[in-house]
């Protein structure tokens, strides 16, 4: 499965962005799809994921109440709506598959999409 992320950018604190990830290949190849982020000098953090059947959603405590994940099965796309962004959200966001269940991305890593939140 190939994953292509988009939607990042520069935004002021309190602003919003919506990230998109288009997955090529069959959705039968993975159980969950979602997002991790990597900030300079920090550990990679699992942000959110959703199961293909949408009966399981994980949201990290650090973004709970601000970020929402959704999936459009027809478009093979997963979205991350990010509201009330904070400078601590600054990172490269990567789309991943099965990370929530295994801690390992079962697809190839994409380029990621950079999110920069200014204070």
C-alpha positions, 0 to 999 in steps of 0.5 A: 500500500502506498500512502500520499499525505497532503494538507500541511502548512503554516498556521497560527496558534488556534488555527485549523488544518485538515490533513489528507492521506490517499491510500493506493491498493486494497483496504483489505491489506490493513486493519487500521489507518491513521497518523503519527507525527515526528517533531525534531528532537522528540519521539515519534508519536501516534496521533490517531487511527481508525479501523477500516470498519470504523468501529475502532478509533484511537486519539492520543491524549495530547490531541483529544478534543482538538483532532478528529479522524475520519475515513472516506472508503470510496476515495480510499482517503483518511482525514485528520481535522486539526482544530485549535492547533498549538505550537507543540503540534508542530511536526511532520505528520505521516500516514501509517497503516496498522500502527495502532495495533502493532506499533509498526507501519505496515506500508511504505513511509510517504514523504509526510506533510509538514505542520508548523504552528506559530505562537 
